[in-house]
Amino acid sequence: MVVEYSATTSTTTVAVEEHPDAPIQDTSRVEELEADSSPPTPRFIQDEGTWKKWKWVPYPVRRFCRAGAKWARGPPNPRDHKIEPLLPQIQHAPILLLDKFVPQRKHRIWLLIGYFAVWIVTFALVMRQGLSVSEIEGWGLPSSIGCGAAYWASGNGCGLDGADCRPFSGSGFAFRCPANCASYSVLNPRAVGSQEVIYEPLIVGGPPAVERDATSPVYRGDSFICGAAVHAGMISNLQGGCGVVRLVGTQRNFNASSRNGISSYGFDSYFPLSITFEPGIECSSRDMRWPLLAVSVVFSVVLSLFVTHPGIFFFPIFVGTYWTVGMATDPPSHTNIPSLFSREIGNFLPAMLAAWVMYDKMGIRRTLTGLTAQIEKTVLWLGACWVGALTNHTFDFIPIQRLTPHDLQQQPGARAALAIIILVLLAIVASQIWFFRQEGRLIRHLELYALFVGGLIVCIVLPDLKLRIHHYILALLLLPGTSMQTRPSLLYQGLLIGFFVNGIARWGWDPILQTAYALQGDAQLGSPLPTILAPIIDLVSNSSGSNSSELVSSITFSWLPPPGIEYDGISVLVNDVERYRRYFTDDGDLSNDAGGNNFTWTRKGPMEGFENEYFRFAWMEGSSSEDYTKAGVWNSRGEWEDMAPGPSRVRVRADEFSMIYPNPPESTTAIMIVFHGLGDNEDSFATFARNLNLPGVLGISVRGTSPLPTALFSDELLDAGEGGMPGGGMAKHFHWGDDLRLDSSSSGGNVSSGKLDQDPGFEKARSLIMNRLFGDVLIAKCGWEMEDILLFGFGQGGSLALGLASMLRAPATSTGRVEEITDEEEKNTRKEKAFKGAVSIGGPLPTSMVPTISSRAKAETPILICHGRESEAVDEDAVELARDEFEHVKILEWKNRAAADDGMPRNRDEVLPMMQFIAERLRSGWS
């Protein structure tokens, strides 16, 4: 029964339901059924009206799109996310405490004003303390300089013969450096002779290799002054400091060393401008960035705990973070505090406008409104904000300096780091999409980001302009995706605000679109390079007994005509100093009469005093030079070494390794890594590996990590490497150590006598071999394994080979017992713990490369140590140490030679046992 009531007529109608099987008596009902007797309309026809414009789209695709749109609309009853505080009694305590003691609004306003005043005054007083610096007697007050300050400009920036950078000596000044200059690096490659410096501090030279020498450290004039002062130990990298730098004119043979967290480069020739630091300078100066950071962090944390209003929380935090970054933790380059303040105030006003837009229109108000989880807000939002604001410290480990295609291609590890960042962002985006769907706001945000993507695409396709995503641009793009009150959103939003503040305070409002020239800086231009013909060398010896000052040797260069009329001259750098600039005649005539097609460089004195000299050539276009060639070398023996192809400022030096392929190359089944001795180079030992002619073995001869100063060599050793290796007398001499130190028992610097410390530290060499050569190339890119590699080294190179084998060993168990390996596990685990083998000729195991864990297992790499009968390097203690650290040790003692001779094998009796060991290791497979 159905009862219907009508309020207008106040009548009630009672209808009795008929039985389903009762006959149909209503004629109109029969007609209705007859009219509706057609079959139902199929679903795809019903939808056809909606998709008339999209008939070309396949039905499954349309069906998927409809389902996706339905899912994106969210649940029928969407809800906004709200954070329920964990341990609410604790998180609400600051709010209740403020309500109890300061209940009135007026009193709270005055308390807030007083709090901000105390914050500002404290910050100013601490900063004022950092501005005070004592006067240096005889030099006056120190001048503040930036981390990148140097006397010498890059390329030919100092003009012909360095005239624009004079004086070269007899001058100096008192300086003051900020903190953290050890991390200041060059972003484009800079040439130092035949070397390339990139993404590292430009420091050339340092304290003398002989530590007992009391002379002051000497650096090339293009070295960063502050970085060199940190390297020399004159100032602290953490606190900064002041000192006195002095010009000392032309110096030669600059030492390479690793000190105080900075590795300097060596240079085995002369440079016209050099610097040193006055010892014993007393100066009171301190960089106050860390105390200033502590002040702002403490005040911001207290504010965050007691404030619930979103605006009163956000804007003071934004302002405090901005001025802390701009004036203390990451200030831009400046000459004095007034100029720094002027720059920051200029960026501050538009930054506050952007802050209001972010707060009111981009979701910050929505995220912080009603949030009473005071501790969670402080840890997640405020903590992440400071992490983002200190990105020069917190994210400094990421190998991405600038988010541009050029830098991503040039910087090692940048593309891998970007891939990881993208994967992390995709995971974050997926989680945020889910949260937005739950709130029913996903479609609106998808439309917004579609607009963003369209704008970026337009920026990318614009001609003659390059898209550059700055810190603040990244923050503005991602910030709308955090406009909800969830714990992850608090974290992401605080981090993005920190990025925004750091980007504006440090770099300003750099445009999102920049020209290629603006982004290029001092990178290569991609211009044509001069083609240099074989030079003519005229050497004069002192065999006639002539006065050495009258002896003149020369080298004359000539080149092919330039590729276009726009190139109207040529520039030549000698030892990175422009020594020749010649403009051709207006009609382009390059004949000998014009004098424009050759350049002669001379050396005075006997050949015994020659040094390496590095030559680079570039076309001139007006007053500007184009790309320079790589360095060609007129070496100390008077021979010319051709420059490698390509511009001089490139990413990787390909000449660090010499490859010796088996015949045919595809027959390679093992790899032998060859390390030369102290004072030698990779070329001579590449010849040795080639002469071995091991079937199926790819030989790689590696160059030492640092050049060796020629002042340490006797005349005989200049013609032969360590131990008299045939062919060792090359133009360049290298070593494997982190530094050069005299042994405590030494009294001189003769390399051949073994007076140099046998264990100078091998961290740089370990990183080069294990990380770059093995990890990045042989294993990651080529698919080889450690068990496929055989190490061979001579002298110091032999020590390196044993040290690398010692570092690769089985881990110890937590109980202090060496882990046992079953037969079934042996094949799968051994390859991670051992090389195929290691051979050392006259080199002991360096203790600095022996693991320090007392419960360590013995290294399982089989080793062979060859030495003289009374070797000074490989004595009884060295042999005992090797037996203690390795499971499989063979000792081969040279019999038929001088007792202390650790040189390379010289006859069949000495070569045969070594070859038998190598053949045994190659056959074993060690797998």
C-alpha positions, 0 to 999 in steps of 0.5 A: 500500500502506498499513501500519498499526502498533498499539503495544498489540498489536504487530501490523502490518496490511498493506492493499493498495489496490484498483484504482479500476476493480475491481468492488465486492465488499464488500456493506456498502460498497454499502449505505453508498453507497446510504445516502449517495445523497441530494444534498449540503445547500446551503451556506445551509441548513448555516448556517441553524442558526447564524443562526436568531435572525437570519433577518430579516437578509438573507443578503448582510449575514450573509455580509459579517458572517461575512467581517468577523468572520473577517478581524478574528480575524487571521492563523492565526499571529498575531505580536507586533510588536517594534521592531528598532533602526535602527543597533543599535550606536549605540542599544545604546551607552548600555546597553553603557556602563552594563553596563561601568561599573556592572555590579552591581544594587546599584550601579545602584540607588544611582546611580539614587537619586543621579540622582533627587536631583540632578534634584530639587535642580537643579530646586529651585535653579533655581525658587528663583532665579525666586522672588527679586524685588527690592523696588521703592523706595516700593512694596515687594515686587511681588505676583504676579498672574495673566495675567487680573487686572484692576481692573474686573469684567465686565458689572455686576460692579462694581455700581452706578456701579462702587462695588464697584471703588473707588477709581478713582484715587490708588492702585496697587501693585507687581505681578509677571507670569508669562511668556506673558500675551500669549496669555491671552484671553477665552473669551466675548465681552466688550463694549467700547462697540459692539465685541466682544472674544473669543479675544483679550486684553482690552486697551483703550487704550495709548500715545498715538497721537502718539508724541512725546507723553511721557505714560504709556500709559493703559488702561481699567480692565477691561484685563488688567494683565499683557497691558497691561504687555506691550503697553506694553513694561513687561515681556517676554512671554517672561520676564514681569517686574514693574512698578508699576500706578497708578489715574488715574481717569476718562480718555477716548479710549483709543487702539488700537494693535498693539505687542509682539505684542498688538493693543489695542482703542480706545474713543472715550469716557470710562471712570471707572477707568483705569490706567497704569504708572510709568515707569523702574521698576527691578525684578529679576524673571524667570520661570524656566519655560524654564530649569526646562523645560530642566532636566527635558528634559535629565534625562529624556533622559539617563534614557531613553537609559540605562534599559531597564526599562519601569517605571523609565523610565515613572514617573520621566518621568511624575513629572518631567513632572507637576511641570514642567508644574504648577510651571513651564510651565503652572501654574494660577492661584495667589497664591503658591508654597505655595498652588500646591504644595498644589493640585498635591500634591492632584492628584498622588496620584490622578494616580499611581494613574491612572499605575499603571493606565495602565502595568499595564492600558492597554498602556504596560508592553506597549509598553515591555517589551523595547524596546532602541531607546534613541534611537528611544524617546527621540525618539518616546515621550519627545519626543512626551510633552513635546510633549503636556505643553506643549500650551499652547505646541505646540498653541496655534495650533489654534482650539479652546479647549474641546471643547464644542458652544458653543465649537465654534460660537462660535470662528472656525475651530473646526469646520474644525479639528475636522474636520481632527483627526477625519480625522487620527484616522481615519487613525491608527485605521485603521493601528492596526486593521491592527496589532492584527489582525496580533497577533490582538487586534483583536476584544478591543479592538473590544469595549473601544471599543464599551463606551467608545462606549456609555458616551459615548452614555449621558453624552450623553443624560443630562438637564441635563448636558453632556459635556465631553471634557477632556485627560485623558479624551481620553488615557484613551480613546485610550491602549488603542489604542497597546498594541503595540510599533511606532514609531507607537504609541510616538509616539501613546502619548507624546503621550497621556501628555503630554496627560494630564499637562497636563490634570491638572497645569493643570486638575485632575480636572474632571468629564466631565459638567458642568451648562450653568451651569458651562460657560457662564461669563459667556456670554449666557444666552439670556434675553429682552431689553428692548424700548427705545422711541424715546428723547426727546432734549433738546439745549441749544445755547450760542447764547445765551452762557450759562455752559457749566456751566449747559447740560444736554442729556438723553436719556430712555429708556422700554421695554415691560413685561417678558415675565414676572413673574420679571423684577422690574427693569431695569439700564442700562449706560452706557459699560460701567458700570452707571449705573441699576438700578430694581426695579418695584413688587411688583404689577408696575405700570409706570406713570409714577407708579411711576417704573419705566418711564423713565431719563434721562441728562444731559450738561453743557456745550455740544454741541461737547464731546459724546462718544459714549456707549454704552447697553445694557439688561437685565432684572433677576431678583432681584439678578442681571442677564440678557443685555444688549442690544447697544449703542445710541449717543448720538453726539457730535452728539446723535443716537441710533443704535439698537442692533442686535438680539440680546444684546450679547455675540455672536460677530461684529459684522455692522456691519463691512460695508455691502452694496449689492446690484444690482437684482435681486441675482441679476444680480451679476457683479462685486464692488466693495470700497470703503474709506473714508478716514482718520477716516470710516466705512463708511456714507458710502461705502456711500452713494457706492457706491449712487449709482454704481448700477453694473449687476450690481455688488455693493458692499461698504463696509468699516469701518476696523480701528481707531477714530480718537481724536477728539482728532486732529480739528479741529471741521470734520473732526468734521463731514466725513471725510477730504477733506470727503467729503459725509456723512462726519461720522458718529458714529464715525471709523476708520482702516486702519493698525496704528498712528497715527504722526506723519511725521518732518516733522510738527509737529502732529496735524491729520488734514486737513493730511496730517501723520499718517504715510501708511504706518502699516502695514496688517497688520490691514487686510490680514488682515481683507480678504484672510483674512476677507472674501475667503478665508473668505466671498467665495471659500470660501463664495460661490465668487467669485474674485479676478478678480471683485473691483474695489477702490476706496479714498479717501485711506488707503483708497486706499493700502490698495487699492493695497497689496492689489493690489500683494501679489497678483502673479505669483511669480518663478522660482528663477533670479530671472527673472519667469515668463512665461505662455503664452496657453494658461496665461494664463486659468487663472493670471491669476485667482490673481494679479490683481484686476479693477482698483483705484482710489485717490483721493489715496492712494499705494502704501504701501511696507510692502505692497510685496513685498521679493523683488528678482526680483518680477514687476510686479503685473498688476492695472490701477490708476487713481490720482487726485490733485491737481496738487500733491498732498502724498501722491501726489507724483512719487516715489509715481507713480514707485513705482506705475509700478515696481510695476504693469504697467498704471497710469493717472494722473488729475490733478485740474485745476480745483481747489486744487493740493493737493486730493486730495478725491473727484471733484466734477463731470462732468469729474472723474467721467467718466474714473474711470467710464470706467476702472471700466466698462472693467474691468467689461467686460474680465472680466480672465479 
